[in-house]
Amino acid sequence: MTDTGDGGSAPATRPGGAAMELPTLRRMLVDTGVEPAAVEEAEEAGVLGFFAIERFAVPAPARYELEEVARVTGMPAKQITLIWRSLGLPEPRPGDRIFTEVDAEVLGTVAGLIDLGLIEPDLAAQMSRVIGWSLARVAAAMVDSIDADPGYRGADDPQMAVFASTMLPTLTQVIEHVWRRHLQIAARRRIARELDSDEGVSPVKAVGFADMVGYTTLSQQVDEHTLATVVGRFEEIAYDTVSSFDGRVVKMIGDEVMYVTDDPAEAVRIGLALADEYAADEALSDVRVGIACGPVVEREADLYGPVVNLASRIVHIAFPGSVITTDDVHTVVGDEPFLAWKSLKPRRIKDIGRVPLWAVRLAEDPDRAGRPRADIRERRTEAREARLAALEEGRAREGRSRGR
């Protein structure tokens, strides 16, 4: 597919051999009422693709300002402002027309539910925070994935046109379907928790943290693209590994992953698997893992309580590539034949006190004995040093070019 230079595009070929005209971003934007001058300005600035997404993500025009949408929906302006802010959207200011007909319809539906007593205003704001935070991450990830491909930048690319016009509705369906699947899983977990626990007693969970060693130093040595690649790989391994053991990633905190399971033995398996997976990846450094278990408070898919605080503190005591646990975890899992334990000197944890700790590893077996961890670390170090050397050479060449 090539651009014809007149705002159109050269025909593609259908599977049967017939010509097929694909729309270009220029044509699509102008056809929807965008001024040609604005389209040209976006293309010259190298942001035409993102300009198209911004346009097609919310195609309906903004019609209402805050007081007008309050009258249309029957929801007080203060309540609208609270929900809008909770969703993570820019706070509406008096006189600014930012609300579309769809916005008004959704807010009117919520107002009706509140008036009928089917949902409390505080719950509406709480759910807005969860929805807004989650979908903001989804949206940012989608845009960042496009930004990672220089071919999309500024080009009047037919494939980008297809993404803007066709993929956005498709992704809406995918997000809804995935949400329904997760809703099903969340309901199952709640059922199991209600059946297995006594009334009024917080559920018992095993909580683990895995922290990437040397991230701060690495972030100061590499460029943004390299760092984004490292973080992406770190997250990919975390999600794949935790999910494969029937655990759940609670959240990513920069260079750290927090996960949870119902079974302390599974939490230990996950911790050991994470240590091995990161050790085997030449692009990443080792992680250290800390695990604790006990009652936790679950709220909005996050976990709170002393057990979470303890796990997050002890992870920083572990050596690179190692897994340490609390005495409670050892008490529950200590008899597992696949594990080998070593008692550590009790450590004083800030705001918690002295805590007995255990280092845990997989018991030796013929399959594990053949894995040369030292060789893996050596190759990984060499690869990292080579990347840094190439980066420095690139910076030097750029400096020499500017000096000419």
PEMOUR-V331911 format. One record per pair of residues at least 12 apart in sequence whose ideal C-beta (glycine too) atoms are under 7 Angstrom apart, sorted by the first residue. I is the first residue (numbers start at 1). J is the second residue. Records with the same first field share a line. If there is no record, write none. Layout:
I = J  J
This chain:
1 = 22  158
3 = 24  156
7 = 24  26  27
8 = 24  27
9 = 21  22  24  158
22 = 158  161  162
23 = 161
24 = 156  158  161
25 = 48  49  52  156  160  161  164
26 = 39  156
28 = 52  161  164  165
29 = 52  55
32 = 55
34 = 55
43 = 154  156
46 = 153  154
47 = 154
48 = 154  156
49 = 146  152  153  157  160
50 = 143
52 = 160  164
53 = 164
56 = 164  165  168
57 = 168
58 = 100
60 = 100  101  102
61 = 100
62 = 97  98  99  100
63 = 97  99  100  101
64 = 97  99  104
65 = 94  95  96  97
66 = 80  92  94
67 = 94
69 = 99  103  104  107
72 = 104  108
73 = 104  107  108  111
74 = 108  111
75 = 107  111
79 = 121
80 = 107
82 = 125
83 = 124  125  128
86 = 125  128  129  132
87 = 128  131  132
88 = 132  133  136
110 = 124
130 = 300
138 = 175
202 = 295  296  297
203 = 295  296  298
204 = 293  294  295
205 = 260  262  293  296  303
206 = 260  261  263  264  267  291  293  329
207 = 260  292  296  303  307  308  311
208 = 259  267  270  271  289  290  291  311
209 = 256  258  289  290  311  312  315
210 = 238  256  257  271  274  287  289
211 = 255  256  287  288  315  316
212 = 234  255  284  285  287
213 = 285  286  287  288  320
214 = 285
215 = 255
218 = 230
221 = 388
222 = 391
223 = 391
226 = 387  391
230 = 283  284
233 = 281  283  284
234 = 284
235 = 252
237 = 277  278  281
238 = 252  257
241 = 270  273  274  277
242 = 259  270
245 = 266  269  270  273
246 = 261  266
247 = 259  260  261  266  270
248 = 260
250 = 302  303
251 = 302
260 = 303
264 = 293  329  332  333
265 = 333  336
267 = 291
268 = 291  323  325  329  333  339  360
271 = 289  291  323
272 = 323  361  362
274 = 287  289
275 = 287  289  321  322  323
279 = 321  373  376  377
280 = 376
282 = 379  380  383
286 = 320  321
288 = 315  318  319  320  322
289 = 315  318  323
290 = 311  314  315  318  324
291 = 311  323  325  329
292 = 307  310  311  314  326  328  329
293 = 307  328  329  332
294 = 307  328
295 = 307
296 = 308
310 = 326  349  352  355
313 = 349  350  352
314 = 326  349  357
317 = 347  357
322 = 359
323 = 360
324 = 344  357  358  359
325 = 358  360
326 = 355  357
327 = 356  358
330 = 358
337 = 363
338 = 362  363
339 = 360  362  363
340 = 361  363
341 = 358  360
342 = 358  359
343 = 358
344 = 357  358  359
